[in-house]
Amino acid sequence: MIIKRRVLACILLLVLVLMSACGPIMSTSRRSDAEEALAKAKAVNADVLAPYEYTMSQEYLRKADELWGYSEFGYSSEYAQKSIDMAKAAEEKAKQEPWYSPLEKQ
C-alpha cells in the first residue's frame, strides 16, 4: 500500500513538472511563428497595402512580448496567436485588395 502511494505521488509530481513547462514553450513557439508571419506580410508590402492589419499584428506581438516578460505565458500565447492571425490577414489583403493612400493620388 505504501509503495502504491509513493508511485502515485511520483507520477503526479512528474505530470505537474511536465505541465508547468508547457506555458513558456508554447508561448515562445507562437511568438516565433508570429515573427515569421509578420516577415511574410512585410515581404508582400503589407505595411503599405494593409496598414491597419499589419500594425495590429505588430502591436499584438509587442503585447505578447510584454506579457512573456511578466511570466504570463498563457496570455502571451493568446496575443501571439492574435498577431499571427492579423499578419495573415494583412498578407492576404495586400495580395488581393491593396489599399492606396488618398494623399498619393494628388
N, C-alpha and C positions, 0 to 999 in steps of 0.2 A: 504494500500500500504506500509506503514512504517513497519507494523508488518511482512509482507511477506519478506521485505528486511532483517529484523532482524533475522527471522527464517532461511532464506537462508544464511546469514552471519554465524550464529551459526552452521549450518550444514557443511558449508565449513570449518570452524575452526575445528570442530570435525574430519572431514576427514583428514585434514592436520596433526593434532596431532596423529591420529592413524597411518597414513602413515610414520611419522617420526620415529616411534618406530619399524618398521619392519626391518630396516637395522641391528641394534645391535642384535635383537632377531634371525634373520636368520643366521647371521654370527656366533654367539655363538653356535647355534644349529649345524651348519655344522662343526664347529671346534670340537665339541664333537663327532660328527659322524666320523670325520677324526681320532681322537684319538682311537676310538673303532675299526675302520678298520685297523689301524696300529697294535693294540694289537692282532687282529685276524691273521694278517700276521706274526707277531712275533711268535705266537703260533705254526705255521707250519714251523718255522725256515726259514722264507723268508729273513731274514737279511744275511743268509749264502747262501741259494739256489737261491735267486733272488736279488743280492745286488744292482743292478742298480735301479730297480723299488722301492725297499724298501728305499734306500737313497733318491731318488727323492721325495717320499712321505713325508719323514721326512723334507726335505728342503722346500717343498711346505707348510707344516704345520707351519714351522718356519716363513716363509714369511707371511702367514696368520696371525700369532700372531703379527708380527711386524706391519702390516697394521692395525690390530684391535687396536693396541696401539695408532696409529695416527688418529683414528676415521675414517678410510677409510673402512667402513663396506662392501660396495659393492665389492671392490677389495679383501678384506679379505675373503668374502664368496666365490668368484671365486677361490682363491688359496686353500681354504679348500676343495672345490669340486675337484680340481685337485689332492690334497693329497688323497682324498677318492678313486679316480679313479686309481691312481698309487698303492695304498695299495692293492686294489682288484686285480690289475694286478700282483703284487708281490705274493699275496696269491695263485692265480691260477697257476702262473709259478712254484712256489715252490711245488705245489701239482702234477703238470703234468710233468714238464720238468726241473728237478733240474740241477743246474749249479755246476760243480766241478772245483775247483781251479787247474790249471796245476801244481802248486807248491806242492800240496798234493800227486800227483801221482809219485813223485820221489822216 
